[in-house]
Amino acid sequence: MANITYQVNQTINDWSVIGHYMKLVEEEPTIDRKIATTNIMKDLELVKQL
């Protein structure tokens, strides 16, 4: 049961990251994948520090 809960939570986290990526690209249409990925990595590092 715990494994299923983990998988569901991980799926939600994965979609959150994808949603964040899409939001970055939508907010700045001129942004390319490399810059968006770099921004996401920076944001994830900040979240890990909380």
C-alpha distances in whole Angstrom, upper triangle without the diagonal:
4,5,5,6,9,10,11,12,14,15,17,18,20,21,23,25,26,27,29,31,32,33,35,37,37,39,41,42,44,41,40,37,38,39,36,33,35,35,31,31,33,31,28,30,31,27,26,29,28
4,5,5,6,9,10,10,12,14,15,16,18,20,21,22,24,25,27,29,30,31,33,35,36,37,39,40,42,39,38,35,36,36,33,31,33,32,28,28,30,28,25,26,27,24,22,25,24
4,5,5,6,9,10,10,12,14,15,16,18,20,21,22,24,25,27,28,30,31,33,34,36,38,38,40,37,36,33,33,34,31,29,31,31,27,26,29,27,24,25,27,23,22,25,25
4,5,5,6,9,10,11,12,14,15,17,18,20,21,22,24,26,27,28,30,32,33,34,36,37,39,36,35,32,33,34,31,29,31,30,27,27,29,27,24,26,27,24,23,26,26
4,5,5,6,8,10,11,12,14,15,17,19,20,21,23,24,26,27,29,30,31,33,35,36,38,35,35,31,32,33,30,28,30,29,25,25,27,25,22,24,25,21,21,24,23
4,5,5,6,9,10,10,12,14,15,16,18,20,21,22,24,25,27,29,30,31,33,34,36,33,32,29,30,30,27,25,27,26,22,22,24,22,19,21,22,19,18,21,20
4,5,5,6,9,10,10,12,14,15,16,18,20,21,22,24,26,27,28,30,32,33,34,31,30,27,28,29,26,24,26,26,22,22,24,22,19,22,23,20,19,23,22
4,5,5,6,9,10,11,12,14,15,16,18,20,21,22,24,26,27,28,30,31,33,31,30,27,28,29,26,24,26,25,22,22,25,22,19,22,23,20,20,23,22
4,5,5,6,9,10,10,12,14,15,16,18,20,21,23,25,25,27,29,30,32,29,29,26,27,27,24,22,24,23,19,20,22,19,16,19,20,16,16,20,18
4,5,5,6,9,10,11,12,14,15,17,18,20,21,23,24,26,27,28,30,27,26,23,24,24,21,19,21,21,17,17,20,18,15,17,19,15,15,19,18
4,5,5,6,9,10,11,12,14,15,16,18,20,21,22,24,26,27,29,26,25,22,23,24,21,19,22,21,17,18,21,19,16,19,20,17,18,21,21
4,5,5,6,9,10,10,12,14,15,16,18,20,21,22,24,25,28,25,25,22,23,24,20,19,21,20,16,18,20,17,15,18,19,16,17,20,19
4,5,5,6,9,10,10,12,14,15,17,19,20,21,23,24,26,23,23,20,21,21,18,16,18,17,13,14,16,14,11,15,15,12,13,17,16
4,5,5,6,9,10,11,12,14,16,17,18,20,22,22,24,21,20,17,19,19,16,14,17,16,12,13,16,14,12,15,17,14,15,19,19
4,5,5,6,8,10,10,12,14,15,16,18,20,21,23,20,20,17,19,19,16,15,18,17,13,15,18,15,14,17,18,16,17,21,20
4,5,5,6,9,10,10,12,14,15,16,18,20,22,19,19,17,19,18,15,14,16,14,11,13,15,12,11,15,15,13,15,18,17
4,5,5,6,9,10,11,12,14,15,17,18,20,17,16,14,15,15,11,10,13,11,8,10,12,10,9,13,14,12,13,17,17
4,5,5,6,9,10,11,12,14,16,16,18,15,15,12,14,15,11,10,14,13,10,12,15,13,12,16,17,15,17,20,20
4,5,5,6,9,10,10,12,14,15,18,15,16,14,16,16,12,12,15,13,11,14,16,13,13,17,17,16,18,21,20
4,5,5,6,9,10,10,12,14,16,14,14,13,14,13,10,10,12,10,8,11,12,10,10,14,14,13,16,18,18
4,5,5,6,9,10,11,12,14,11,11,9,11,10,7,7,10,9,7,10,12,11,11,15,15,15,17,20,20
4,5,5,6,9,10,10,13,11,11,10,13,12,9,11,13,12,10,14,16,14,15,18,19,18,21,23,23
4,5,5,6,8,10,13,11,13,12,15,13,10,12,14,11,11,14,15,13,15,18,18,17,20,22,22
4,6,5,6,8,10,8,10,10,12,10,6,9,11,8,9,12,13,11,14,16,16,16,19,21,21
4,6,5,6,8,6,8,8,11,10,7,10,12,11,11,14,15,15,16,19,20,20,22,24,25
4,5,6,9,9,11,12,15,13,10,14,16,14,14,17,18,17,19,22,22,22,25,26,26
4,6,9,9,12,13,15,13,11,14,15,13,14,17,17,16,18,21,20,21,24,25,25
4,5,5,9,11,13,11,9,13,14,12,14,17,17,16,19,21,21,22,25,26,26
4,5,8,11,13,12,11,14,16,14,16,19,19,19,21,24,24,25,27,29,29
4,6,10,12,10,10,14,15,14,16,19,19,19,22,24,24,25,28,29,30
4,7,8,6,6,10,11,10,12,15,15,16,18,20,21,22,24,26,27
4,6,6,6,9,10,11,12,14,16,17,18,20,21,23,24,26,28
4,6,5,6,8,10,10,12,14,15,16,18,20,21,22,24,26
4,6,5,6,9,10,11,12,14,15,17,19,20,21,23,25
4,5,5,6,9,10,11,12,14,15,17,18,20,22,23
4,5,5,6,9,10,11,12,14,15,16,18,20,22
4,5,5,6,9,10,10,12,14,15,16,19,20
4,5,5,6,9,10,11,13,14,15,17,19
4,5,5,6,9,10,11,12,14,16,17
4,5,5,6,9,10,10,12,14,16
4,5,5,6,9,10,11,13,15
4,5,5,6,9,10,11,13
4,5,5,6,9,10,11
4,5,5,6,9,10
4,5,5,6,9
4,5,5,7
4,5,5
4,6
4
